[in-house]
Amino acid sequence: MYNRKDYYYKKAKDEGRASRASFKLEQIQSRYHIIKRGDVVLDLGAAPGSWMEVVSEIVGDKGFVVGVDLLPLKVKLKTNMQFFQGDLNQTEEILSHLHQTEEVDVVLSDMAPNTSGVAFKDAYLSYELCLKALEAAETLLKSGGNFIAKIFQGKEVDDFRRELRRHFSKIETYIPPATRVTSKEIYLIAIGYKKS
Ligand SMILES: C[S@@+](CC[C@H](N)C(=O)[O-])C[C@H]1O[C@@H](n2cnc3c(N)ncnc32)[C@H](O)[C@@H]1O
């Protein structure tokens, strides 16, 4: 039987990628074109670093990607990549530094909580991380910027979608084909930040 988990897991290994996650971002990008050459991108929940590698290629040497994660990266930093190890909840200085120096075009959040196995609890924790990521996006995004957040399916998804609608022109829901069949995660793609 066709097994999506094995297919993307093996493909990542064969291609020397840090994880299968990179295919998910590539699939989001090829559908929604949310990142452009020259963009400044904030990547929340960046470790082990596969999304950063994908973003680094897309934005090129005129752009920049800044990653934040509790855990260290497993990829080599290129000149257009910067990484801060820490909890997003405690990185106010990083965010305020970025706020003063950069206009951010895109905020990505692939953050995931440590799962307990209890679906409704995990969904709530994922929702809390999404709210935190949205807070960062509201502080840093330039007008017209884009935001992507991973959220676990649960009753909070509609609340989060409603919250996003207040701040962005268009919201899409997407499950990239590289997602594990058993996974509860979905991505909300928020396009066109309406800066107040
Ligand atoms: C699925 S992984 C991200 C994979 C990554 N996008 C990649 O392509 O390599 C989720 C990450 O979210 C991070 N994370 C969870 N809570 C966080 C927090 N409060 N602050 C920063 N990172 C967090 C975890 O440490 C974990 O590395």
The ligand as an SDF file (V2000), in Angstrom:
LIG
                    3D

 27 29  0  0  0  0  0  0  0  0999 V2000
    7.6200   20.3790   14.0380 C   0  0  0  0  0  0  0  0  0  0  0  0
    8.9730   21.1760   14.7940 S   0  0  0  0  0  0  0  0  0  0  0  0
    9.4120   22.3860   13.5800 C   0  0  0  0  0  0  0  0  0  0  0  0
   10.1220   21.8360   12.3740 C   0  0  0  0  0  0  0  0  0  0  0  0
   10.7720   22.9420   11.5630 C   0  0  0  0  0  0  0  0  0  0  0  0
    9.7540   23.7710   10.9040 N   0  0  0  0  0  0  0  0  0  0  0  0
   11.6920   22.4080   10.5050 C   0  0  0  0  0  0  0  0  0  0  0  0
   11.3560   22.5500    9.3260 O   0  0  0  0  0  0  0  0  0  0  0  0
   12.7520   21.8710   10.8020 O   0  0  0  0  0  0  0  0  0  0  0  0
    8.2080   22.1330   16.0420 C   0  0  0  0  0  0  0  0  0  0  0  0
    9.1690   22.9740   16.8480 C   0  0  0  0  0  0  0  0  0  0  0  0
    8.4450   23.8940   17.6790 O   0  0  0  0  0  0  0  0  0  0  0  0
    9.3170   24.2200   18.7550 C   0  0  0  0  0  0  0  0  0  0  0  0
    8.6210   24.9460   19.8250 N   0  0  0  0  0  0  0  0  0  0  0  0
    7.5590   24.5270   20.5690 C   0  0  0  0  0  0  0  0  0  0  0  0
    7.2300   25.4560   21.4960 N   0  0  0  0  0  0  0  0  0  0  0  0
    8.0820   26.5130   21.3270 C   0  0  0  0  0  0  0  0  0  0  0  0
    8.2450   27.7680   21.9820 C   0  0  0  0  0  0  0  0  0  0  0  0
    7.4590   28.1330   23.0080 N   0  0  0  0  0  0  0  0  0  0  0  0
    9.2270   28.6030   21.5670 N   0  0  0  0  0  0  0  0  0  0  0  0
   10.0410   28.2340   20.5460 C   0  0  0  0  0  0  0  0  0  0  0  0
    9.9370   27.0480   19.8830 N   0  0  0  0  0  0  0  0  0  0  0  0
    8.9670   26.1920   20.2620 C   0  0  0  0  0  0  0  0  0  0  0  0
    9.8340   22.8430   19.1740 C   0  0  0  0  0  0  0  0  0  0  0  0
   11.0030   22.9490   19.9370 O   0  0  0  0  0  0  0  0  0  0  0  0
   10.0440   22.1580   17.8090 C   0  0  0  0  0  0  0  0  0  0  0  0
   11.3800   22.2120   17.3950 O   0  0  0  0  0  0  0  0  0  0  0  0
  1  2  1  0
  2  3  1  0
  2 10  1  0
  3  4  1  0
  4  5  1  0
  5  6  1  0
  5  7  1  0
  7  8  2  0
  7  9  1  0
 10 11  1  0
 11 12  1  0
 11 26  1  0
 12 13  1  0
 13 14  1  0
 13 24  1  0
 14 15  1  0
 14 23  1  0
 15 16  2  0
 16 17  1  0
 17 18  1  0
 17 23  2  0
 18 19  1  0
 18 20  2  0
 20 21  1  0
 21 22  2  0
 22 23  1  0
 24 25  1  0
 24 26  1  0
 26 27  1  0
M  CHG  2   2   1   9  -1
M  END
$$$$
